[in-house]
Amino acid sequence: MPIVQIQRDIAKNLDDKKHTLVYSSDLSAAFDLLRKKTFFHTLKGVLDKDIMNIIVDFLSERKMQVQIEGISFTLRNVDYGCEQGSVLVPRLFNLYMRNVTQHALGNATTTYA
């Protein structure tokens, strides 16, 4: 939705003496903080069991290691977040965030995605 349309809707609501709520959030790094338990609970009953097992495998047992100027630091488990650069990640993010607008806005009459 173009920002101009949102601005018009806000102006009209103010002219009509209606309450107006604007909610904005920066989700650019939201999947970096993914908590697997919460994610799996969110998807329970939404996805087929076999698909869920694939996703669990995809997000589990991930490890990372930092190397700076040839010095390698200890290999560590990655307990949260999601693989970056995969074609699966945007789809998983959409599933994870599917109810955010509903929870944030409650009974609002106009929403923009």
C-alpha positions in Angstrom: 0.0 0.0 0.0 1.5 3.4 -1.0 2.3 5.7 1.9 0.1 8.4 0.2 -3.0 6.2 0.6 -2.2 5.6 4.3 -1.7 9.4 4.7 -5.1 10.0 3.1 -6.8 7.5 5.3 -5.3 9.0 8.4 -6.4 12.5 7.3 -9.9 11.4 6.5 -10.2 9.6 9.9 -9.0 12.8 11.7 -11.5 14.9 9.7 -14.3 12.5 10.7 -13.2 12.7 14.3 -12.3 9.0 14.4 -9.5 7.5 16.4 -6.5 6.6 14.3 -3.8 4.1 15.2 -0.6 3.8 13.2 1.6 0.8 14.0 5.0 0.4 12.4 7.8 -2.0 13.2 11.2 -2.8 11.8 11.3 -6.5 11.1 14.6 -6.4 9.1 16.3 -8.6 11.7 13.3 -10.4 13.2 14.3 -13.9 12.1 17.7 -13.5 13.6 15.9 -13.8 17.0 13.7 -16.7 16.1 13.1 -19.0 19.1 12.6 -22.5 17.7 10.2 -23.7 20.4 7.9 -20.7 19.8 8.1 -21.2 16.0 7.3 -24.9 16.2 4.4 -24.2 18.6 3.1 -21.6 16.1 3.2 -24.0 13.2 1.7 -27.0 15.1 -1.4 -28.1 13.4 -0.7 -25.8 10.4 1.8 -27.9 8.6 1.9 -31.6 7.8 3.9 -33.7 10.3 6.5 -34.7 7.7 7.0 -31.1 6.6 7.4 -30.0 10.2 10.1 -32.7 10.7 12.0 -31.3 7.7 11.8 -27.8 9.1 12.9 -29.0 12.6 15.9 -30.7 10.9 16.6 -27.5 8.9 16.7 -25.3 12.1 18.4 -27.8 14.5 22.0 -28.7 15.2 23.4 -25.6 13.6 26.8 -24.5 14.5 28.9 -21.4 13.9 32.5 -20.4 14.2 34.2 -17.0 13.9 37.5 -16.5 12.2 39.4 -13.2 12.3 42.7 -12.8 10.6 43.4 -16.5 10.5 42.5 -17.1 14.1 39.6 -19.5 14.6 37.4 -19.2 17.7 35.6 -22.1 19.4 32.8 -23.8 17.4 29.5 -23.0 19.1 25.9 -24.1 18.8 23.4 -21.6 17.3 20.4 -21.8 19.6 18.2 -19.2 17.9 17.8 -17.4 14.6 17.4 -19.0 11.2 19.7 -19.8 8.3 20.4 -16.8 6.1 20.1 -16.8 2.3 17.9 -19.9 1.9 14.9 -19.7 -0.3 12.9 -21.4 2.5 13.6 -18.6 5.1 11.1 -16.0 3.7 8.4 -18.6 3.6 9.1 -19.7 7.1 9.1 -16.0 8.2 5.7 -15.5 6.6 4.3 -18.5 8.5 5.9 -17.3 11.8 4.5 -13.8 11.4 1.1 -14.7 10.0 -0.9 -13.6 13.1 1.2 -10.5 14.1 -1.2 -8.0 12.5 -4.2 -9.6 14.1 -2.7 -9.5 17.5 -1.3 -5.9 17.1 -4.4 -4.3 15.7 -7.2 -6.2 17.4 -10.5 -5.1 15.8 -9.1 -2.3 13.5 -11.1 -1.8 10.4 -8.3 -0.9 8.0 -4.9 -2.8 7.8 -2.0 -2.5 5.4 0.4 -5.3 4.8 
